[in-house]
Amino acid sequence: MTPAINLAKQRGLDYQLHEYTHDSNAASFGLEAAEKLGVDVGQVFKTLVVLTDTDVLAVAILPVNKTLNFKKMAKGLSVNKMLACKKVQMADPKQVERSTGYVLGGVSPLGQKKRLVTIIDDSAQTHSTIYVSGGRRGLEIELSPAQLMTTLTARFASITDD
């Protein structure tokens, strides 16, 4: 069991687990998950950790086939004073692993060691369920975007390049 699965069980979330054999040569963990699970890439979401210009970590959850727009992420974090910042950049991988407790390619938005402010790309709302990492490579959790948002106390915002 991963911390993500433990949290999903503990909170009584309505979820499904999907496992597949991870190929260590895969160029993109997220695209590999979509392909092996036979689902649309727009429904599989990756978890990225960013560092703000105020030295605070935050989480971006976005489709695996999209690119994070740093300006939109900073704006999304600043709305309603969730986190005051003007700029973000990708966090250092070692810092990500220390803060989340997960290895890169298996970072789940659920069950992180330290709860971070989280923004989910608003495209998630167009799906009844989305797939996010279950806490290790080759494991995905399928759940509703609304449940994910509520569980993480996150908000939806446009955070990808169009």
Secondary structure as the mmCIF struct_conf table of DSSP 4:
data_model
#
loop_
_struct_conf.conf_type_id
_struct_conf.id
_struct_conf.beg_label_comp_id
_struct_conf.beg_label_asym_id
_struct_conf.beg_label_seq_id
_struct_conf.end_label_comp_id
_struct_conf.end_label_asym_id
_struct_conf.end_label_seq_id
HELX_RH_AL_P HELX_RH_AL_P1 PRO A 3 GLN A 10
TURN_TY1_P TURN_TY1_P1 ARG A 11 GLY A 12
STRN STRN1 GLN A 16 GLU A 19
TURN_TY1_P TURN_TY1_P2 SER A 24 ASN A 25
BEND BEND1 ALA A 27 ALA A 27
HELX_RH_AL_P HELX_RH_AL_P2 PHE A 29 LEU A 37
TURN_TY1_P TURN_TY1_P3 GLY A 38 GLY A 38
HELX_RH_3T_P HELX_RH_3T_P1 VAL A 41 GLN A 43
STRN STRN2 VAL A 44 VAL A 44
STRN STRN3 PHE A 45 THR A 52
TURN_TY1_P TURN_TY1_P4 ASP A 53 THR A 54
BEND BEND2 ASP A 55 ASP A 55
STRN STRN4 LEU A 57 PRO A 63
TURN_TY1_P TURN_TY1_P5 VAL A 64 ASN A 65
BEND BEND3 LYS A 66 LYS A 66
STRN STRN5 LEU A 68 LEU A 68
HELX_RH_AL_P HELX_RH_AL_P3 PHE A 70 SER A 78
HELX_RH_3T_P HELX_RH_3T_P2 VAL A 79 LYS A 81
BEND BEND4 MET A 82 LEU A 83
BEND BEND5 LYS A 86 LYS A 86
STRN STRN6 VAL A 88 MET A 90
HELX_LH_PP_P HELX_LH_PP_P1 ALA A 91 ASP A 92
HELX_RH_AL_P HELX_RH_AL_P4 PRO A 93 THR A 100
BEND BEND6 GLY A 101 GLY A 101
TURN_TY1_P TURN_TY1_P6 LEU A 104 GLY A 105
BEND BEND7 PRO A 109 GLY A 111
BEND BEND8 LYS A 113 LYS A 114
STRN STRN7 VAL A 117 ASP A 121
HELX_RH_3T_P HELX_RH_3T_P3 ASP A 122 THR A 126
BEND BEND9 HIS A 127 SER A 128
STRN STRN8 ILE A 130 SER A 133
BEND BEND10 GLY A 135 ARG A 136
TURN_TY1_P TURN_TY1_P7 ARG A 137 GLY A 138
STRN STRN9 LEU A 139 LEU A 143
HELX_RH_AL_P HELX_RH_AL_P5 PRO A 145 LEU A 152
TURN_TY1_P TURN_TY1_P8 THR A 153 THR A 153
STRN STRN10 ARG A 155 ALA A 157
STRN STRN11 THR A 160 THR A 160
#
